[in-house]
């Protein structure tokens, strides 16, 4: 299993768990620490995926966007309780939800682009022929 697919699975599973525990905080249970742990795992999966993308020639821009996004997600998550306190705080909570789901989607997008770049590299190598045979 390629590393990109493994990171995509980790981000998806951790994202669903983080979402569940995040929604569970509305029951007034103390689930924030577990929610933050799984949110951090999603951010780390995105960061590793983005670093791999930044080191690939066809995915550099997407990799840099992913690195910046992976740094923004935990910062926004930790500071969201201090933003716009009052009756309109639900807007910040909704933005926090969308940023988290966006991180999961970005991991999936990078993984899909890795597959596309890998397939195109395999096709171009097959079209050129085996480089080891041409060297003989």
C-alpha positions in Angstrom: 0.0 0.0 0.0 1.5 3.4 -1.0 2.3 5.8 1.8 -0.1 8.4 0.3 -3.0 6.0 0.5 -2.1 5.1 4.1 -2.1 8.7 5.1 -5.4 9.3 3.4 -6.9 6.4 5.4 -5.4 7.7 8.6 -6.7 11.2 8.0 -10.2 10.0 7.1 -10.6 7.7 10.2 -9.1 10.3 12.5 -11.2 13.0 11.0 -14.4 11.1 11.5 -13.4 10.4 15.1 -12.5 14.1 15.7 -15.8 15.1 14.2 -17.7 12.7 16.5 -15.9 13.9 19.6 -16.2 17.5 18.5 -20.0 17.2 18.2 -19.9 15.3 21.5 -18.7 18.4 23.3 -22.3 19.8 22.9 -23.4 17.1 25.4 -21.2 18.9 28.0 -18.9 15.9 28.3 -15.2 16.5 28.6 -14.2 15.3 25.1 -12.2 18.3 24.0 -8.8 16.7 24.7 -9.6 13.6 22.6 -11.1 15.7 19.9 -7.9 17.8 19.8 -5.7 14.6 19.7 -7.5 13.3 16.6 -7.6 16.7 15.0 -3.8 16.9 15.5 -3.5 13.5 13.8 -5.4 14.8 10.8 -3.1 17.8 10.7 0.0 15.6 10.9 -1.3 13.3 8.1 -1.9 16.4 6.0 1.5 17.8 6.8 3.3 14.5 5.8 1.2 14.2 2.7 2.0 17.8 1.8 5.7 17.4 2.4 5.7 14.4 0.0 3.8 16.4 -2.5 6.2 19.4 -2.2 9.1 17.1 -3.0 7.3 15.8 -6.2 7.8 17.8 -9.3 4.2 18.0 -10.5 2.7 18.7 -7.0 4.9 21.4 -5.5 2.2 24.1 -5.4 -0.4 21.8 -3.9 2.2 20.6 -1.4 3.1 24.1 -0.3 -0.6 24.9 0.1 -1.0 21.7 2.2 1.9 22.6 4.4 0.4 26.1 5.1 -3.0 24.6 5.7 -1.7 21.9 8.0 -0.1 24.7 10.2 -3.3 26.8 10.2 -5.7 24.0 11.2 -4.3 23.4 14.8 -3.7 27.1 15.4 -7.3 27.9 14.4 -8.6 25.0 16.5 -6.8 26.0 19.7 -7.7 29.7 19.4 -11.3 29.3 18.2 -12.7 29.6 21.7 -11.3 33.1 22.0 -12.7 34.4 18.7 -16.0 36.2 18.6 -17.4 35.3 22.0 -21.1 35.7 22.4 -24.3 34.8 20.5 -22.5 34.7 17.1 -19.8 32.3 18.2 -21.5 29.5 16.3 -20.1 31.1 13.1 -16.6 30.4 14.4 -17.6 26.9 15.3 -19.0 26.3 11.8 -15.8 27.8 10.3 -13.8 25.4 12.5 -15.9 22.5 11.2 -15.3 23.6 7.6 -11.5 24.0 8.1 -11.3 20.5 9.6 -13.3 18.9 6.7 -11.2 20.9 4.3 -8.1 19.3 5.8 -9.5 15.9 5.2 -10.5 16.8 1.6 -7.0 18.2 0.9 -5.4 15.0 2.0 -7.7 13.1 -0.4 -6.9 15.6 -3.2 -3.2 15.3 -2.8 -3.5 11.4 -2.7 -5.5 11.5 -5.9 -3.0 13.8 -7.6 -0.2 11.4 -6.5 -2.0 8.6 -8.3 -2.4 10.7 -11.4 1.2 11.7 -11.5 2.3 8.1 -10.8 0.2 6.8 -13.6 1.4 9.4 -16.1 5.0 8.7 -15.1 4.4 5.0 -15.6 2.8 5.6 -19.0 5.7 7.9 -20.2 8.3 5.4 -19.0 6.5 2.6 -20.9 6.2 4.7 -24.0 9.9 5.5 -24.0 10.9 1.9 -23.3 13.0 0.3 -20.6 15.9 2.6 -19.9 18.0 -0.4 -18.8 17.6 -2.0 -22.2 18.5 1.2 -24.0 21.7 1.5 -22.1 23.0 -1.9 -23.5 
